[in-house]
């Protein structure tokens, strides 16, 4: 009986995985307008993540380019914005909301990468549900867990310092493929920590850096905390839990969005469902069979959200041109973005402030402001023909 049950469970997982892959293939084809071609690849990398250190793995990358003409405006690489796949949010299959497609149509050679433990990149130790945060295991009962269990890998999984070599492998791959010596980097939210630190360390490989809703902690420690710690007196942004991953509901990344809105009619009514559909498809195919009902949970690696390395000292070392775009009602608007702008050592820097926008500007009616600003900056180093601080109104018009 137990063997029959186990075989049934295995068959169910295989069927769900097969169905999920068919959905991925179908959506990838459906997402391709006549002017844009998408190719999903795996870039070779030797892992520095302790759980699979030294293994030859493939980092999941999507290549988006114009079908009609060769790219003439350079290459740009996006990375994870926080706890979700780049494909789910930065190549959104809804109207004109894909920033990847918008830049490809402008003539850029666009790449989107997912770090270890995101999207379809490797997820060492994460297929074992016992390695989930103990407080999250209730979401996994009765599927795939029958009861709570103790982590078999009792430590955090990744850090920003295991992510930097992954960026380097992808950057070097793009440089080889395109013949360009430098690659521009772009991203949203927590991508600032990853790409900010990388660009400060490798200016010889980076053309320009464009960031939306930039995160910044000027007093972040230079090194990752040396041991697994989770105590009551620690700030949440510094806590390092002793298990590999947490479990979240798919709607969680979007919950803060509504609380940020102060202006009426800034969101297309159909965009929320499009985002949920994209999250269900791309954020974590490997957990598609988990939960009751299945298909509404995803896994987030521990350690990836811990602030380290990207601080005032790193910002002051920045040499490449930098663009910051921030919405008026983004929590980062008042302090983090202006502080980062002031601390950046770059001689060429621009900050665009967008009225009525939130941290989720990419999915608001004024999203083309970001597309326009990124496209101009990544080719000319300016926004609206200038550097410095630029303001855009809710209609997308430059004020000064």
SVG drawing of the C-alpha trace seen along z (x, -y; Angstrom):
<svg xmlns="http://www.w3.org/2000/svg" viewBox="-10 -73 48 75">
<polyline fill="none" stroke="black" stroke-width="0.4" points="0.0,0.0 2.8,-2.4 4.6,-1.7 1.5,-2.2 0.9,-5.5 4.5,-6.6 4.3,-5.7 1.0,-7.6 2.6,-10.7 5.6,-10.5 3.4,-10.1 1.3,-13.1 4.4,-15.2 5.7,-14.1 2.3,-14.9 2.1,-18.3 5.7,-19.1 4.9,-18.0 1.8,-20.2 3.7,-23.1 6.3,-22.8 3.6,-22.7 2.2,-25.9 5.6,-27.5 6.2,-26.5 2.8,-27.7 3.1,-31.1 6.6,-31.6 5.2,-31.2 2.1,-33.3 4.2,-36.1 6.2,-36.5 4.8,-39.3 6.0,-39.5 8.7,-42.0 10.2,-40.2 11.9,-36.8 12.5,-35.0 14.9,-32.2 15.3,-30.5 18.8,-29.2 21.0,-28.0 24.3,-29.7 27.1,-27.4 28.3,-28.3 30.4,-26.6 28.3,-27.1 29.7,-28.8 26.5,-28.1 27.6,-25.9 24.8,-23.4 26.2,-22.5 29.6,-24.2 31.8,-23.2 29.0,-21.7 28.6,-22.7 25.1,-24.2 23.0,-26.2 21.8,-29.7 18.4,-30.3 18.5,-33.2 16.0,-34.6 17.2,-36.4 14.8,-38.9 15.6,-40.6 13.9,-42.2 13.0,-39.8 13.1,-42.4 16.5,-43.9 19.8,-43.3 20.3,-45.1 22.0,-48.4 21.7,-50.0 23.8,-47.7 23.1,-44.9 21.2,-45.1 20.9,-42.4 18.1,-42.3 18.3,-40.3 15.9,-39.3 14.0,-42.2 13.4,-40.5 11.7,-37.1 10.4,-36.4 11.6,-35.4 12.6,-38.1 10.5,-36.4 7.3,-36.7 7.4,-40.5 9.9,-42.0 8.6,-40.2 4.9,-40.4 2.6,-39.1 0.1,-42.0 -0.3,-44.9 2.8,-47.1 3.9,-46.2 7.0,-44.1 10.0,-46.3 12.1,-43.5 10.0,-43.5 9.9,-47.4 13.7,-47.7 14.1,-44.9 11.8,-46.7 13.9,-49.8 16.9,-47.9 18.5,-46.6 19.8,-43.0 18.0,-42.1 18.8,-39.3 17.0,-38.4 18.6,-36.1 17.3,-34.2 19.8,-33.5 20.1,-30.1 16.9,-29.3 14.7,-31.4 12.6,-30.5 14.1,-27.6 17.7,-28.0 19.0,-25.3 17.3,-25.0 19.6,-22.8 18.0,-21.4 14.7,-23.1 12.9,-20.1 12.9,-18.7 9.8,-20.3 11.4,-19.6 13.9,-22.3 11.2,-24.9 10.9,-27.5 9.1,-25.6 6.5,-28.3 5.6,-27.9 5.3,-24.1 1.6,-24.5 1.1,-25.6 2.5,-22.3 0.3,-20.0 -1.1,-17.6 0.6,-18.2 3.5,-17.4 4.1,-17.0 2.0,-14.7 3.4,-16.5 6.0,-19.1 9.6,-17.9 13.1,-19.1 15.4,-20.7 17.9,-18.2 20.0,-21.1 19.9,-23.4 21.4,-26.6 20.6,-29.5 21.0,-28.8 22.5,-31.7 23.9,-35.2 24.6,-38.2 28.2,-37.0 27.1,-33.7 25.0,-35.7 27.9,-38.0 29.8,-35.1 26.5,-34.1 26.2,-37.7 29.8,-37.5 29.2,-34.2 26.2,-35.6 27.9,-38.9 30.9,-37.1 28.6,-34.8 26.8,-37.9 30.2,-39.6 31.3,-36.4 28.0,-36.1 27.8,-39.8 31.4,-40.7 30.9,-43.7 33.4,-44.5 30.7,-46.0 27.1,-45.1 24.6,-47.6 22.7,-46.4 19.1,-47.2 16.7,-46.2 14.0,-46.9 14.0,-47.1 16.4,-44.6 18.2,-44.2 20.0,-47.4 21.8,-45.5 23.0,-42.8 23.9,-45.0 25.0,-48.0 27.7,-45.9 28.7,-44.1 29.0,-47.4 31.1,-48.9 33.4,-45.9 33.6,-45.4 33.4,-48.8 35.5,-47.4 32.5,-45.1 29.6,-47.5 28.5,-50.2 25.7,-51.8 23.4,-51.0 19.6,-51.7 17.5,-51.1 13.8,-51.5 12.7,-51.8 16.3,-51.4 16.9,-49.8 19.8,-51.1 21.1,-50.6 24.1,-52.8 25.1,-51.2 24.8,-47.6 27.7,-45.4 30.5,-44.8 30.4,-41.0 27.6,-38.6 26.8,-37.6 29.2,-34.7 26.6,-32.3 23.0,-31.4 21.2,-33.8 17.6,-34.6 17.1,-36.5 14.5,-38.8 16.8,-41.8 17.9,-41.6 16.4,-43.8 14.5,-41.6 16.7,-42.8 19.7,-41.4 18.3,-38.0 19.8,-34.9 17.5,-31.9 18.9,-28.3 16.9,-26.8 17.2,-27.0 13.9,-28.5 10.6,-30.1 7.2,-29.5 5.0,-32.3 1.6,-32.6 1.7,-33.9 -0.3,-37.0 2.2,-38.2 4.5,-40.2 1.6,-42.4 -0.1,-43.0 2.0,-46.2 1.0,-47.8 -2.5,-48.8 -1.4,-50.4 1.0,-52.6 -1.6,-54.1 -2.6,-57.7 -3.8,-58.8 -6.9,-57.5 -7.0,-55.6 -3.3,-54.8 -3.8,-51.0 -5.3,-49.2 -8.0,-46.9 -6.6,-43.9 -3.0,-44.1 -3.4,-42.4 -4.8,-39.2 -2.1,-39.3 0.5,-39.5 -1.0,-36.6 -1.1,-34.5 2.6,-35.2 3.5,-34.5 1.7,-31.1 3.6,-30.2 7.1,-31.4 7.9,-32.1 8.4,-28.5 7.5,-25.6 9.1,-23.1 6.5,-23.8 3.5,-23.6 2.2,-20.5 2.6,-21.9 -0.1,-23.2 -3.9,-22.7 -5.0,-23.5 -1.8,-23.2 -0.3,-25.9 -0.6,-28.9 2.7,-28.7 6.3,-29.5 9.7,-29.1 12.2,-31.9 15.8,-31.1 17.0,-32.3 20.0,-34.6 19.1,-36.3 17.2,-39.1 19.9,-39.8 21.5,-43.2 25.3,-43.0 27.9,-44.5 25.8,-47.2 26.4,-50.2 27.8,-53.7 31.4,-52.5 30.3,-50.5 28.2,-53.3 31.1,-55.8 33.2,-53.4 30.7,-53.5 32.3,-54.8 29.8,-53.9 26.9,-56.2 23.8,-55.5 20.1,-56.2 17.6,-56.0 13.9,-56.1 11.6,-56.4 7.8,-56.9 6.4,-59.7 4.6,-57.2 7.3,-54.6 8.5,-54.2 12.1,-54.7 11.2,-58.1 11.8,-60.2 15.1,-58.7 16.7,-55.7 16.7,-57.0 17.9,-60.5 20.6,-59.2 21.8,-56.7 21.9,-59.5 24.0,-61.7 26.4,-58.8 27.1,-57.6 30.6,-58.2 29.6,-58.3 30.3,-61.6 27.4,-60.9 24.1,-60.3 20.5,-61.0 17.4,-60.6 13.9,-60.7 11.0,-61.3 7.6,-60.3 4.5,-61.9 1.6,-59.7 3.7,-56.5 4.4,-53.8 7.1,-51.1 5.1,-49.2 5.4,-51.8 6.2,-49.1 2.6,-47.9 0.9,-51.3 -0.6,-53.3 2.5,-55.5 4.9,-52.5 6.2,-53.8 8.0,-56.6 10.4,-53.9 10.7,-52.4 11.5,-55.8 13.9,-56.8 15.8,-53.5 16.0,-53.5 17.5,-57.1 19.8,-56.6 21.2,-53.3 22.1,-54.8 22.9,-58.5 23.5,-58.7 20.7,-61.3 16.9,-61.5 15.1,-64.2 18.5,-65.3 20.0,-66.0 21.5,-64.6 20.7,-65.5 17.2,-65.4 14.3,-65.2 10.6,-65.2 7.8,-63.6 4.1,-64.2 1.3,-61.6 0.7,-62.1 4.3,-61.2 5.4,-64.8 8.8,-66.1 8.4,-69.1 12.1,-70.1"/>
</svg>
